[in-house]
Amino acid sequence: MRKTIVTVFFTTLSLIFFIQASASLRQDSLLLIHSGKLVSQRDTLFAPSTVPDPVLSYQNLVYKKRLDSIQKEVSLSYNEHVQRYIDIYTGRKEQIGKMLGLSEYYFPIFEKALKEAGIPEELKFLTVVESALNPQAVSRSGAVGPWQFMYATAKGYGLVMDNYTDERKDPVKASYAAARYLFDAHARIGDWLLAIAAFNCGTGAVTRAIAKSGGVADFWKVRPFLPVQTQNYVPAFIATVYSMKFFKDHEISVKPAGFSTLTDVIPVNKRISISSIAAATDLDVKELLLLNPSFKKEVVNGSASTPIPLVLPSVKNNAYKSLYDLFNGTTEMAEPAPLIAAAKKPAPSRTELSKKASPYLYYTVKPGDTLSEIAEKKGSTVSKIQALNGLKKSSIKAGMRLKINRT
């Protein structure tokens, strides 16, 4: 009889505990199974259980539904790999708060370039994964800028690196180059998550991984055949999108950018120091360098034939007069051109982009084609086509899609 009473007591206690846990779910708190106990926590690590649990299933469903609600053209898959990075990023509340503040300045710049290229605007979140929105970021492998371009890739996409400037650090110019790269990667691969993977490890590495995985362009099927860093890169991207969209649900506050986000752009047609400009406008040299990260020697190397755009915090009209006097030695000053609020032009079609913006064209191999014949028709060489497509031999198969330099 005593044993029966004790059993009933603990059964009742367990039922009360489960009801309390279920109530906490309605407040959108996330739960974690730990050491056999149900613990109510916020933003906990994903802990897959060998025994199916309705509470954990509900927890996962909350994240999945949130990602589904914001998905546009790029697939925002949800699984344990994505969850792991969501937990990392939402746990770094100060860092994500800072990214949110910086994004108020940088994201409109990135969105404009991506929109004009006709590709998804959500690709802007790659810059958070790549550089934490730091134009001065330099990786151990030598990648530079907010989009982390390597030197050779940057040159191939038209960016200038010389004694006075490194356009990989220019948020505007680097964004247009990144948009063209992503456009090309997607045109060749046909899947946005794999195009994102290509931005990390290169298009050649991705196409080889697709072939090894069975030929299906699906990131999660191809993932085991990609470099380890790239295997984690796409889940980190999806988690970044989640963290910056649902920051309020994780008690993250937006932090100030730390500099003026209202700016103007003035073309400079002479060689002049940043310190001279700062003195004429009563602005801080450090802020000017922060807004113009591509300048290497604190000098604007402009000329009449090639004016250099200078980004300035919005200043009073008398400062524009001082600048005009500094640049031209006269008393009239033209209104500066806004950096973002420029006259809107219709976005070019993908066909126009492939002809004008991209330095490459694509050719689908037909039965009977040879690499030498294709090279001759397209004004290229066999060795160049092999290098661009990662081909070790000159043999090709019908249906292959080849990337070829434009002539």
Stockholm file with secondary structure:
# STOCKHOLM 1.0

chainA/1-407         MRKTIVTVFFTTLSLIFFIQASASLRQDSLLLIHSGKLVSQRDTLFAPSTVPDPVLSYQNLVYKKRLDSIQKEVSLSYNEHVQRYIDIYTGRKEQIGKMLGLSEYYFPIFEKALKEAGIPEELKFLTVVESALNPQAVSRSGAVGPWQFMYATAKGYGLVMDNYTDERKDPVKASYAAARYLFDAHARIGDWLLAIAAFNCGTGAVTRAIAKSGGVADFWKVRPFLPVQTQNYVPAFIATVYSMKFFKDHEISVKPAGFSTLTDVIPVNKRISISSIAAATDLDVKELLLLNPSFKKEVVNGSASTPIPLVLPSVKNNAYKSLYDLFNGTTEMAEPAPLIAAAKKPAPSRTELSKKASPYLYYTVKPGDTLSEIAEKKGSTVSKIQALNGLKKSSIKAGMRLKINRT
#=GR chainA/1-407 SS CHHHHHHHHHHHHHHHHHHHHHHHHHTTCEEEEETTEEEEESSCCCCCCSSCCHHHHHHHHHHHHHHHHHCCSSCCCCSHHHHHHHHHHHHCHHHHHHHHHHHHHHHHHHHHHHHHTTSCGGGGGHHHHHHTTCTTCBCTTCCBTTTTBCHHHHHHTTCCBSSSBBGGGCHHHHHHHHHHHHHHHHHHHCCHHHHHHHHHHCHHHHHHHHHHHTSCCCHHHHGGGSCHHHHHHHHHHHHHHHHHHSGGGGTCCCCCCSSCCCEEEEEECSEEEHHHHHHHHTCCHHHHHHHCTTBSSSEEECCSSSCEEEEEECCCHHHHHHHHHHHHSSSCCCCCEESSSCCCCCCCCHHHHHHHTCSEEEEECCTTCCHHHHHHHTTCCHHHHHHHHTCSSSCCCTTCEEEEECC
#=GC SS_cons         CHHHHHHHHHHHHHHHHHHHHHHHHHTTCEEEEETTEEEEESSCCCCCCSSCCHHHHHHHHHHHHHHHHHCCSSCCCCSHHHHHHHHHHHHCHHHHHHHHHHHHHHHHHHHHHHHHTTSCGGGGGHHHHHHTTCTTCBCTTCCBTTTTBCHHHHHHTTCCBSSSBBGGGCHHHHHHHHHHHHHHHHHHHCCHHHHHHHHHHCHHHHHHHHHHHTSCCCHHHHGGGSCHHHHHHHHHHHHHHHHHHSGGGGTCCCCCCSSCCCEEEEEECSEEEHHHHHHHHTCCHHHHHHHCTTBSSSEEECCSSSCEEEEEECCCHHHHHHHHHHHHSSSCCCCCEESSSCCCCCCCCHHHHHHHTCSEEEEECCTTCCHHHHHHHTTCCHHHHHHHHTCSSSCCCTTCEEEEECC
//
